[in-house]
């Protein structure tokens, strides 16, 4: 949802999307996946919903991600305005990350993804149900 719009306006725009033909580059779903689609980005945002975190805390939350990959995806989220990075010039230096107001607009999408994931997991565990 665009910052500053109400949900009903956004819903009207979304429900009219399927009547428009988009190129693969202009498709709203493609644009969303470009921002959210990398492997660790949804998890990064999930953990940042808890509040500001240091890089080391995020790495502990997502140990499967290498430090290089985590840094790369955090920088991409920062470039897209989804995450704010603050570097402290202390010894040793440390960096903190938080979700921006614009990034908070992805909360509903993350919640829908989580709900769908739970349903999918249940379906895989009980295919006959």
Backbone torsions as a table, in degrees:
resi	resn	phi	psi	omega
1	UNK	NA	138.4	178.7
2	UNK	-69.1	141.8	176.0
3	UNK	-66.0	133.5	178.1
4	UNK	91.2	-1.3	176.7
5	UNK	-106.5	156.7	176.7
6	UNK	-91.2	162.8	-174.3
7	UNK	-62.9	-36.1	-177.6
8	UNK	-68.1	-37.1	176.6
9	UNK	-64.4	-43.6	179.8
10	UNK	-64.5	-40.7	179.0
11	UNK	-60.8	-42.8	179.1
12	UNK	-61.1	-41.5	179.3
13	UNK	-64.2	-44.4	-177.2
14	UNK	-67.3	-41.1	-178.5
15	UNK	-67.7	-21.1	177.6
16	UNK	-90.6	-3.9	-176.9
17	UNK	-62.2	-39.3	-174.7
18	UNK	-70.4	-9.5	176.6
19	UNK	-88.9	-4.0	-178.9
20	UNK	-109.0	138.3	175.8
21	UNK	-92.6	123.6	-179.8
22	UNK	-112.1	148.5	168.1
23	UNK	-75.2	164.1	-178.2
24	UNK	-60.8	-30.9	180.0
25	UNK	-76.5	-29.7	-175.9
26	UNK	-94.7	-8.2	-177.5
27	UNK	-62.1	129.2	-179.8
28	UNK	-59.3	-33.7	178.0
29	UNK	-67.3	-43.1	177.5
30	UNK	-60.7	-43.0	179.3
31	UNK	-62.9	-39.6	177.9
32	UNK	-65.4	-43.0	179.5
33	UNK	-65.0	-33.6	177.1
34	UNK	-61.2	-35.4	179.2
35	UNK	-82.1	-42.6	-172.1
36	UNK	-101.7	-10.7	-164.1
37	UNK	-77.3	-13.3	179.9
38	UNK	-70.4	153.7	-169.0
39	UNK	-53.9	-42.9	-171.7
40	UNK	-97.6	-10.4	-175.4
41	UNK	-59.7	-46.8	178.5
42	UNK	-60.4	-38.2	178.3
43	UNK	-68.4	-39.3	177.0
44	UNK	-57.6	-48.5	-179.0
45	UNK	-66.9	-35.6	176.8
46	UNK	-59.0	-47.3	-178.9
47	UNK	-73.8	-30.7	177.7
48	UNK	-73.8	-16.9	174.7
49	UNK	-61.0	-24.1	179.0
50	UNK	-72.4	-18.5	-179.0
51	UNK	133.3	-174.7	-178.8
52	UNK	-61.8	137.2	179.7
53	UNK	-136.7	147.2	171.3
54	UNK	-76.3	159.4	178.4
55	UNK	-56.2	-44.2	-177.4
56	UNK	-62.1	-34.4	177.4
57	UNK	-67.3	-43.0	177.3
58	UNK	-62.6	-39.5	179.6
59	UNK	-66.9	-35.1	175.2
60	UNK	-67.1	-37.4	178.4
61	UNK	-67.6	-31.6	-176.6
62	UNK	-127.6	68.2	-174.7
63	UNK	-67.5	-19.5	-180.0
64	UNK	-70.5	-21.8	179.9
65	UNK	-85.4	132.0	175.6
66	UNK	-68.2	158.4	178.3
67	UNK	-60.4	-38.7	179.8
68	UNK	-63.2	-45.2	-179.3
69	UNK	-67.9	-41.7	178.7
70	UNK	-61.8	-44.0	177.6
71	UNK	-60.9	-45.0	-179.2
72	UNK	-59.9	-46.7	-177.2
73	UNK	-72.8	-32.7	174.0
74	UNK	-64.7	-40.7	178.6
75	UNK	-64.6	-38.7	177.2
76	UNK	-64.5	-42.4	177.8
77	UNK	-64.7	-36.3	176.9
78	UNK	-66.1	-43.9	-180.0
79	UNK	-62.2	-31.6	179.1
80	UNK	-85.0	-0.9	178.7
81	UNK	79.0	14.7	-177.3
82	UNK	-86.5	-34.7	-176.5
83	UNK	-126.0	143.4	174.2
84	UNK	-106.5	135.4	179.5
85	UNK	-114.0	131.1	177.0
86	UNK	-124.1	123.6	-179.6
87	UNK	-101.9	128.3	177.1
88	UNK	-99.9	127.9	-179.4
89	UNK	-86.7	63.8	178.3
90	UNK	-110.6	174.4	176.5
91	UNK	-116.5	116.2	-8.8
92	UNK	-72.4	154.0	179.8
93	UNK	-67.0	150.4	174.0
94	UNK	-140.6	159.9	-176.3
95	UNK	-126.5	138.5	176.1
96	UNK	-118.5	149.5	179.7
97	UNK	-127.6	145.3	174.0
98	UNK	-147.6	158.0	176.6
99	UNK	-77.6	135.7	176.4
100	UNK	-78.4	169.5	175.0
101	UNK	-58.8	-42.0	177.9
102	UNK	-62.6	-41.3	178.4
103	UNK	-62.5	-31.3	179.0
104	UNK	-64.4	-19.3	177.8
105	UNK	-66.8	-12.6	177.3
106	UNK	-87.4	-4.4	-176.2
107	UNK	-56.5	-45.4	-178.9
108	UNK	-63.5	-39.9	177.8
109	UNK	-62.3	-44.1	178.9
110	UNK	-62.8	-40.3	178.5
111	UNK	-64.2	-41.7	177.2
112	UNK	-64.6	-40.4	177.7
113	UNK	-62.8	-42.0	179.7
114	UNK	-64.4	-44.0	179.5
115	UNK	-62.4	-44.3	179.5
116	UNK	-63.9	-41.1	179.4
117	UNK	-60.5	-41.4	177.5
118	UNK	-64.2	-43.7	178.0
119	UNK	-62.2	-41.7	-179.9
120	UNK	-64.6	-42.0	178.3
121	UNK	-61.5	-44.1	178.6
122	UNK	-63.5	-39.0	179.6
123	UNK	-65.2	-40.1	178.7
124	UNK	-66.9	-36.3	-179.6
125	UNK	-75.2	-29.4	-179.8
126	UNK	-131.6	73.5	-175.4
127	UNK	-65.3	-21.9	-177.9
128	UNK	-89.6	-7.4	-176.0
129	UNK	-77.3	NA	NA
